[in-house]
Amino acid sequence: MRVESRKVGNCVVVEVASVEVNLALAEEFKEAVLESYAALGGGGLLLDLRQLNFMDSKAIGAMVAIRKVVAARGGRMGICELHPH
């Protein structure tokens, strides 16, 4: 799964470059986000989901797991650009 990430202050911003995260992609999504987060030194995490049109419960579970990792490292996680549907 392709993600684009950058550090803004003490926050890692990860833009998910996919239109769908489902059962088949959830683990790959989690690994890609956590790899980017670690590579940029941690801190807070902001998931930018502007390109994402669909996620299932497995994807939501992956986001919960990501949040737990961020919290364990003393950071906070946020989500932006989530579609209303």
Contact map, one row per residue, 1 for C-alpha under 8 A:
1110000000000000110000001001100100000000000000000000000000000000000000000000000000000
1111000000000001110000000000000100000000000000000000000000000000000000000000000000000
1111100000000111110000000000000110000000000000000000000000000000000000000000000000000
0111110000000111100000000000000000000000000000000000000000000000000000000000000000000
0011111000011110000000000000000000010000000000000000000000000000000000000000000000000
0001111100011100000000000000000000000001000000000000000000000000000000000000000000000
0000111111111000000000000000000000000001000000000000000000000000000000000000000000000
0000011111111000000000000000000000000000000000000000000000000000000000000000000000000
0000001111100000000000000000000000000000000000000000000000000000000000000000000000000
0000001111110000000000000000000000000000011100000000000000000000000000000000000000000
0000001111111000000000000000000000000000011111000000000000000000000000000000000000000
0000111101111100000000000000000000001001011111000000000000000000000000000000000000000
0000111100111110000000000000000000000000000011110000000000000000000000000000000000000
0011110000011111000000000000000010011000000011110000000000000000000000000000000000000
0011100000001111100000000000000000000000000000111100000000000000000000000000000000000
0111000000000111110000000000000000000000000000111111000000000000000000000000000000000
1111000000000011111000000000000000000000000000000011000000000000000000000000000000000
1110000000000001111110000000000000000000000000000011000000000000000000000000000000000
0000000000000000111110000000000000000000000000000011110000000000000000000000000000000
0000000000000000011111000000000000000000000000000001111000000000000000000000000000000
0000000000000000011111111100100000000000000000000001011100100000000000000000000000000
0000000000000000000111111100000000000000000000000000011111100000000000000000000000000
0000000000000000000011111100000000000000000000000000000111100000000000000000000000000
0000000000000000000011111110000000000000000000000000000000000000000000000000000000000
1000000000000000000011111111100000000000000000000000000000100000000000000000000000000
0000000000000000000011111111110000000000000000000000000001100100000000000000000000000
0000000000000000000000011111111000000000000000000000000000000100000000000000000000000
1000000000000000000000001111111100000000000000000000000000000000000000000000000000000
1000000000000000000010001111111110000000000000000000000000100100000000000000000000000
0000000000000000000000000111111111000000000000000000000000000110110000000000000000000
0000000000000000000000000011111111100000000000000000000000000000000000000000000000000
1110000000000000000000000001111111110000000000000000000000000000000000000000000000000
0010000000000100000000000000111111111000000000000000000000000000010000000000000000000
0000000000000000000000000000011111111100000000000000000000000000010000000000000000000
0000000000000000000000000000001111111110000000000000000000000000000000000000000000000
0000100000000100000000000000000111111111000000000000000000000000000000000000000000000
0000000000010100000000000000000011111111110010000000000000000000000000000000000000000
0000000000000000000000000000000001111111110000000000000000000000000000000000000000000
0000000000000000000000000000000000111111110000000000000000000000000000000000000000000
0000011000010000000000000000000000011111110000000000000000000000000000000000000000000
0000000000000000000000000000000000001111111000000000000000000000000000000000000000000
0000000001110000000000000000000000001111111110000000000000000000000001001010000000000
0000000001110000000000000000000000000000111110000000000000000000000001001111000000000
0000000001110000000000000000000000000000011111000000000000000000000001000011100000000
0000000000111100000000000000000000001000011111100000000000000000000001000011110000000
0000000000111100000000000000000000000000000111110000000000000000000000000000111100000
0000000000001111000000000000000000000000000011111000000000000000000000000000111100000
0000000000001111000000000000000000000000000001111100000000000000000000000000001111000
0000000000000011000000000000000000000000000000111111000000000000000000000000001111100
0000000000000011000000000000000000000000000000011111000000000000000000000000000111100
0000000000000001111000000000000000000000000000001111100000000000000000000000000000000
0000000000000001111110000000000000000000000000001111111000000000000000000000000001100
0000000000000000001100000000000000000000000000000011111000000000000000000000000000100
0000000000000000001111000000000000000000000000000001111100000000000000000000000000000
0000000000000000000111000000000000000000000000000001111111110000000000000000000000000
0000000000000000000011100000000000000000000000000000011111110000000000000000000000000
0000000000000000000001100000000000000000000000000000001111111000000000000000000000000
0000000000000000000001100100000000000000000000000000001111111100000000000000000000000
0000000000000000000011101100100000000000000000000000001111111110000000000000000000000
0000000000000000000000000000000000000000000000000000001111111111000000000000000000000
0000000000000000000000000000000000000000000000000000000011111111100000000000000000000
0000000000000000000000000110110000000000000000000000000001111111110000000000000000000
0000000000000000000000000000010000000000000000000000000000111111111000000000000000000
0000000000000000000000000000000000000000000000000000000000011111111100000000000000000
0000000000000000000000000000010000000000000000000000000000001111111110000000000000000
0000000000000000000000000000010011000000000000000000000000000111111111000000000000000
0000000000000000000000000000000000000000000000000000000000000011111111100001100000000
0000000000000000000000000000000000000000000000000000000000000001111111110000000000000
0000000000000000000000000000000000000000000000000000000000000000111111111000000000000
0000000000000000000000000000000000000000011110000000000000000000011111111111100000000
0000000000000000000000000000000000000000000000000000000000000000001111111111100000000
0000000000000000000000000000000000000000000000000000000000000000000111111110000000000
0000000000000000000000000000000000000000011000000000000000000000000011111110000000000
0000000000000000000000000000000000000000001000000000000000000000000001111111000000000
0000000000000000000000000000000000000000011110000000000000000000000001111111100000000
0000000000000000000000000000000000000000001110000000000000000000001001100111110000000
0000000000000000000000000000000000000000000111100000000000000000001001100011111000000
0000000000000000000000000000000000000000000011100000000000000000000000000001111100000
0000000000000000000000000000000000000000000001111000000000000000000000000000111111000
0000000000000000000000000000000000000000000001111100000000000000000000000000011111000
0000000000000000000000000000000000000000000000011100000000000000000000000000001111100
0000000000000000000000000000000000000000000000011101000000000000000000000000001111110
0000000000000000000000000000000000000000000000001101100000000000000000000000000011111
0000000000000000000000000000000000000000000000000000000000000000000000000000000001111
0000000000000000000000000000000000000000000000000000000000000000000000000000000000111
